[in-house]
Amino acid sequence: MSDKDTLFMQRAFELAQIAEQHDEIPVGAVVVADGKIIGEGFNQSIMLNDPSAHAEMLAIRAAGKHLENYRMLDCTLYVTLEPCPMCAGLLVHSRIKRLVYASADLKTGAANSVFNLVANDKLNHQLDVTSGVMAKQCSELISAFFKRRRAEKKAQKKASQLTD
């Protein structure tokens, strides 16, 4: 882990906060090449009615347009939550060189927690992985989001029972 890792994860964290402001699961991602951000995204699945509109997907799409290439051989992806299987597969196919994520996803993580698609020797590409960069801040953000969402659902359920 380097100071650059923290700097770029900070930007991913800012994007996660934007996702939360839109009532999306707060995940943010940036793609970096040659020390510069070339693509960024935050979860927008609800806003776009698109189950593939994860932060990683949007950041990599933007980076591909920037590079005018679907291969990202010397790029690093920074993301606030361990990628799911869909996004991990995308990282393999796009040939991202390095993945840096903050928090582990113990339910759907595909970079070591539940699966390890990004370092599977049966696939034609493996990534270097660093985890835990800004883990505390990122996991607190997502935990608070789900806690708030559960409380809102409980309040809605209670309100609907009172009107029945």
N, C-alpha and C positions, 0 to 999 in steps of 0.2 A: 504494500500500500504506500502510495506517495501523496505529497501535497496536491499534485495534479488530480489524483483520484478523488480527493476530498472536494476540490474546487468543482470538478465536473459533476460529482454527486450532489453538490449543493444546488446546481442548476436543475438537475433531475428532481430534487426535493421541491424546488419552487414550482415546477410543472405539476407535481403531485398535488400541491396546495391549490393550484388552479383547477385541477380535476375535481377536488373536493368542493370548491366553490360552485361547481356545476352539478353537484350531487352525484358525481361519478366516484367509483372506487379510486382513492387517491394514489395513483401510480404515475410516475413520470419517468421519461427516458431521454437520453441524448446519445447521438453517435458522434464520435470524435475521430478526426484524421489530422495528422500533422499538428497536433496541439490545438485544433480549432473545432468548434461544434459545427457539423455539417448537416445535422438533422435532429429534430427534437419532436417529442409528442407527449401527450398525456391521455389517459383513458377517456374514450369518448363513445363507448359502446351504446350507452343509453341515448345520448344526444343524437347519434347518427343511425340508431336502430341497426347496428352492425356488430355482430358478435366478434368480428375480427379486429375491431377498432381499439386494440390494446395499445398502450403507450409505445411498446417496442415496435409493433407493426407500423405505427404512424411515423416514428422516428426513422426507421429503416427505409420506408417509402420515400421520405424527404431526402435522406442521404443518397439514395439511388438516383433521384432526380438531380441532386447536386453533382454527383460524380458522373452522371450520364452512363451509369453502369450498374448492373445488378450484383456484381461482385464487390465485396468490401474487404479485400484481402488484408489491408493494413489498418483497419478501423477497430475501435473499441466502443462497445455499447455499455453505457452506465444506466442502471435502472434501479428504482427504489425497492422493488420486490422481485424475488427470484422468478424467472420466467416460467410460464405454464408450458405444457407440451407443444401447443400450437406455436408459441413464440420461440421456444427452444429449437423446434424444427426449422423455423425461419432463419434463426441464427446460423444453423448448420448450412442451409441452402445458400445463404448470402455470403458465406465464408468469412463472417466476422472473425477477426483474429482473437479478440479478447473480450470477455464478459466481466463486468464489475457490477455486483448487486449488493444492496444493503441488507434487506431482511430475507430470511428464509421463508418459504411458503410451505408449511407442513401439510397442506391439503392437496395442492396441485403442483408443487415445485418440480421442475424438470431439469434442474442444474445441480442436483445432488440430494434434495430432501426426500422426494418420493420416487423420482426417476433420475437418470443422469444421461439425458440425450445429447448434451453438449460435449461429453467426453467418451462417448460410446465408440469403441474401436471397430464395431461392425459398420459404422457409417463412414462415409468418405471424407469427413472433415471433423476435427475436434478443436475445441476452443480452450484457451488458457482462461482460468476462472479465478477471480478474487471475490470473496464475499465478506460481509460485515462492515463495509465502509459506511459510516453514518447509520449503522443498524438501529441504534436506540431511537434516534429522531424519527426515522422512517417507520419503524414498527409502532411507535407511539401514535403517529399520525393515523395509520391504518386501523389500529385498535380503537382509537377514539371515534373514528368514523363509524365503525361497525357497532360500537356501544351506543352511539347516538341514534343510528338507524334502528337498532333493536328497541330502544326506548320509544322512538316515534311510532313503530309498529304496535307496540304494547298500548300506547296512548290511543291510537286509532281504533284498536280492537275494543278497548274499554269504552270509548266514545260511541262506537256502533252498538255495543251491548246496552248502553243507556238509552239509545233512541229506539231500540226494538221493543 
